[in-house]
Amino acid sequence: MRITALLSSAAFLGLAACSSVAAGPSSDYDGLDRAQLLDDLQILASDMMQGREAGTPGNALARGYIIERLEGIGVDPVGESFEHPFEYSFRRGPGERLPGVNILAEIEGTSDSDHVMVLTAHFDHEGMRDGQIWNGADDNASGVAALLAVAEDFAENPPEHDLIFAFVDAEERGLQGARAFVANPPVPEENIVFNLNLDMVAMSEDRILWAVGTYHYPFLKPMVERVAERADVNLPMGYDEPGGPPGSDWTMLTDSGAFHAAGIPFIYLGVDFHPHYHQPSDTYENMTLEFFQDATEAILDFAREADANLGMIAEESGR
């Protein structure tokens, strides 16, 4: 059964009734579909997904939903399939390996440049604990929903450079999907010039979306500043300097850390810690939805800005 058919069933409590999952690419695209953005967030954070823990049926259901959305948007898979399995070790006995599956899509750029931007968001979360579902609305159904919106924008208005959209698995188990991607990229690693990572972009009472990474790559500051001037959310830079108190350096706390470890410049966009972080209260109902929509507009703007400046990033970083 296709995921969209499953989600339209009465068992889904009507959530999918308002979903605009399409059978093919839209011919009347008119910018960010703010309603679809909320549909994606609500569906991915629903109880049916059972917290999307890596290796579980709920994780597989979320993966199927993301792939159907990508097919509806009209983007191509990387290689013969959207699904790219990998194995990893995590707190198990010697030699014991666990399965994960990344979802990779691509959009070809209009130029003949070899430069590639990789956009990431992890789709896994914590699953279930003591019979309670940890829905992971902000962490990271929000980043996935925003990345789907970015993919739709570029599908309708092609980028200058090649883009890879990586919906990565097992982030909650040590950035495993991102590490697997970087260890075995689908294009030559030297062609990957920049990583834009989205992780927790839907919950901020103060309407703050942090841009992390400019301490390590200061030549990215003007890009952030230009987007910040246009954004309807606050877009400060920080949380990336070493040597501070615990929790003050997010550099290696999310998937962009795997790219940074390989010398690939990054910007990680995300909100600050909040009371729902890694709690069962991280639900759709507790998100600041207008902020999420405005933050996604800023994320779209930043992705466009990065695409336009990929040559500069390559030159400044020596890639």
PEQUI-V473850 format. One record per residue. RES is the residue in three letters. BURIAL is + if it has 9 or more other ideal C-beta (glycine too) atoms within 8 Angstrom, else -. Layout:
res->RES burial->BURIAL
res->RES burial->BURIAL
This chain:
res->MET burial->-
res->ARG burial->-
res->ILE burial->+
res->THR burial->+
res->ALA burial->-
res->LEU burial->+
res->LEU burial->+
res->SER burial->+
res->SER burial->-
res->ALA burial->-
res->ALA burial->-
res->PHE burial->+
res->LEU burial->-
res->GLY burial->-
res->LEU burial->+
res->ALA burial->+
res->ALA burial->-
res->CYS burial->-
res->SER burial->+
res->SER burial->-
res->VAL burial->+
res->ALA burial->-
res->ALA burial->-
res->GLY burial->-
res->PRO burial->+
res->SER burial->-
res->SER burial->-
res->ASP burial->-
res->TYR burial->-
res->ASP burial->-
res->GLY burial->-
res->LEU burial->+
res->ASP burial->+
res->ARG burial->-
res->ALA burial->-
res->GLN burial->+
res->LEU burial->+
res->LEU burial->+
res->ASP burial->+
res->ASP burial->+
res->LEU burial->+
res->GLN burial->+
res->ILE burial->+
res->LEU burial->+
res->ALA burial->+
res->SER burial->+
res->ASP burial->-
res->MET burial->+
res->MET burial->+
res->GLN burial->+
res->GLY burial->+
res->ARG burial->+
res->GLU burial->+
res->ALA burial->+
res->GLY burial->-
res->THR burial->+
res->PRO burial->-
res->GLY burial->+
res->ASN burial->+
res->ALA burial->+
res->LEU burial->+
res->ALA burial->+
res->ARG burial->+
res->GLY burial->+
res->TYR burial->+
res->ILE burial->+
res->ILE burial->+
res->GLU burial->+
res->ARG burial->+
res->LEU burial->+
res->GLU burial->-
res->GLY burial->+
res->ILE burial->+
res->GLY burial->-
res->VAL burial->+
res->ASP burial->-
res->PRO burial->+
res->VAL burial->+
res->GLY burial->-
res->GLU burial->-
res->SER burial->-
res->PHE burial->+
res->GLU burial->+
res->HIS burial->+
res->PRO burial->-
res->PHE burial->+
res->GLU burial->-
res->TYR burial->+
res->SER burial->-
res->PHE burial->+
res->ARG burial->-
res->ARG burial->-
res->GLY burial->-
res->PRO burial->-
res->GLY burial->-
res->GLU burial->-
res->ARG burial->-
res->LEU burial->+
res->PRO burial->-
res->GLY burial->+
res->VAL burial->+
res->ASN burial->+
res->ILE burial->+
res->LEU burial->+
res->ALA burial->+
res->GLU burial->+
res->ILE burial->+
res->GLU burial->-
res->GLY burial->+
res->THR burial->-
res->SER burial->-
res->ASP burial->-
res->SER burial->+
res->ASP burial->-
res->HIS burial->+
res->VAL burial->+
res->MET burial->+
res->VAL burial->+
res->LEU burial->+
res->THR burial->+
res->ALA burial->+
res->HIS burial->+
res->PHE burial->+
res->ASP burial->+
res->HIS burial->+
res->GLU burial->+
res->GLY burial->+
res->MET burial->+
res->ARG burial->-
res->ASP burial->-
res->GLY burial->-
res->GLN burial->-
res->ILE burial->+
res->TRP burial->+
res->ASN burial->+
res->GLY burial->+
res->ALA burial->+
res->ASP burial->+
res->ASP burial->+
res->ASN burial->+
res->ALA burial->+
res->SER burial->+
res->GLY burial->+
res->VAL burial->+
res->ALA burial->+
res->ALA burial->+
res->LEU burial->+
res->LEU burial->+
res->ALA burial->+
res->VAL burial->+
res->ALA burial->+
res->GLU burial->+
res->ASP burial->+
res->PHE burial->+
res->ALA burial->+
res->GLU burial->-
res->ASN burial->-
res->PRO burial->-
res->PRO burial->+
res->GLU burial->+
res->HIS burial->+
res->ASP burial->+
res->LEU burial->+
res->ILE burial->+
res->PHE burial->+
res->ALA burial->+
res->PHE burial->+
res->VAL burial->+
res->ASP burial->+
res->ALA burial->+
res->GLU burial->+
res->GLU burial->+
res->ARG burial->+
res->GLY burial->-
res->LEU burial->+
res->GLN burial->+
res->GLY burial->+
res->ALA burial->+
res->ARG burial->+
res->ALA burial->+
res->PHE burial->+
res->VAL burial->+
res->ALA burial->-
res->ASN burial->-
res->PRO burial->+
res->PRO burial->-
res->VAL burial->+
res->PRO burial->-
res->GLU burial->+
res->GLU burial->-
res->ASN burial->+
res->ILE burial->+
res->VAL burial->+
res->PHE burial->+
res->ASN burial->+
res->LEU burial->+
res->ASN burial->+
res->LEU burial->+
res->ASP burial->+
res->MET burial->+
res->VAL burial->+
res->ALA burial->+
res->MET burial->+
res->SER burial->+
res->GLU burial->-
res->ASP burial->-
res->ARG burial->+
res->ILE burial->+
res->LEU burial->+
res->TRP burial->+
res->ALA burial->+
res->VAL burial->+
res->GLY burial->+
res->THR burial->+
res->TYR burial->+
res->HIS burial->+
res->TYR burial->+
res->PRO burial->-
res->PHE burial->+
res->LEU burial->+
res->LYS burial->+
res->PRO burial->-
res->MET burial->+
res->VAL burial->+
res->GLU burial->-
res->ARG burial->+
res->VAL burial->+
res->ALA burial->+
res->GLU burial->-
res->ARG burial->-
res->ALA burial->+
res->ASP burial->-
res->VAL burial->+
res->ASN burial->+
res->LEU burial->+
res->PRO burial->-
res->MET burial->+
res->GLY burial->+
res->TYR burial->-
res->ASP burial->+
res->GLU burial->+
res->PRO burial->-
res->GLY burial->-
res->GLY burial->-
res->PRO burial->-
res->PRO burial->-
res->GLY burial->-
res->SER burial->-
res->ASP burial->+
res->TRP burial->+
res->THR burial->+
res->MET burial->-
res->LEU burial->-
res->THR burial->+
res->ASP burial->+
res->SER burial->+
res->GLY burial->+
res->ALA burial->+
res->PHE burial->+
res->HIS burial->+
res->ALA burial->-
res->ALA burial->-
res->GLY burial->-
res->ILE burial->+
res->PRO burial->+
res->PHE burial->+
res->ILE burial->+
res->TYR burial->+
res->LEU burial->+
res->GLY burial->+
res->VAL burial->+
res->ASP burial->-
res->PHE burial->-
res->HIS burial->+
res->PRO burial->-
res->HIS burial->+
res->TYR burial->+
res->HIS burial->-
res->GLN burial->-
res->PRO burial->+
res->SER burial->-
res->ASP burial->+
res->THR burial->+
res->TYR burial->+
res->GLU burial->-
res->ASN burial->+
res->MET burial->+
res->THR burial->+
res->LEU burial->-
res->GLU burial->-
res->PHE burial->+
res->PHE burial->+
res->GLN burial->+
res->ASP burial->+
res->ALA burial->+
res->THR burial->+
res->GLU burial->+
res->ALA burial->+
res->ILE burial->+
res->LEU burial->+
res->ASP burial->+
res->PHE burial->+
res->ALA burial->+
res->ARG burial->+
res->GLU burial->+
res->ALA burial->+
res->ASP burial->+
res->ALA burial->-
res->ASN burial->+
res->LEU burial->+
res->GLY burial->-
res->MET burial->-
res->ILE burial->+
res->ALA burial->+
res->GLU burial->-
res->GLU burial->+
res->SER burial->+
res->GLY burial->-
res->ARG burial->+
